[in-house]
Amino acid sequence: MIRFVEPGDAAVICEIYNYYIENTAITFEEEKLTPCEMESRIKKISAKFPYIVWEENSGTKRELTGYAYVNTWKERAAYHYSVEDSIYLKNGCEGRGIGKALLKRLLEEVGKTEIHAVVAGITIPNEKSIGLHKAFGFKKIAQFEEIGFKQGRWLDVAYLELILAQKGTLSGN
């Protein structure tokens, strides 16, 4: 089930994200976040942009296993109609279609706004994320070489972009 984020989701979202901070180069953050810091980020982002979660129900237990949102691409005024997307899944939940469902819904929600362009910055290699974005019509527009340094190595970042069609519809999907 996909729903909009709630304040009580911060601790689980923090756990999901901290896994990537500590164990991967997917995010360039290096210091784990606290649930309080994550809650603050969620409040700031969700006040302005779509922020959704994937929640699984098994009997009486509900488990959040992924989330997605868009946020400001750049601070300058001319970028007002552009955003950057982020999608994270709980470790071990990949390959089940959760990312695809989250991105589809996220783009539907963004399509209801005045946003014109969605950008995805993806640390290379990450063929799953690149493939997911390309399936929704994102096109690779740039690749910065050795732009970040994490886990003892220089990392490249590819940028993919999706130009949204007229309000409420998506191009390429």
Secondary structure, DSSP 8 states (H G I E B T S, - for coil): -EEE--GGGHHHHHHHHHHHHHH-SSS---S---HHHHHHHHHHHHTTS-EEEEEEEETTEEEEEEEEEEEES-SSGGGTTEEEEEEEE-TT-TTSSHHHHHHHHHHHHHTTSS--EEEEEEEES-HHHHHHHHHTT-EEEEEEEEEEEETTEEEEEEEEEEE--STT--TT-
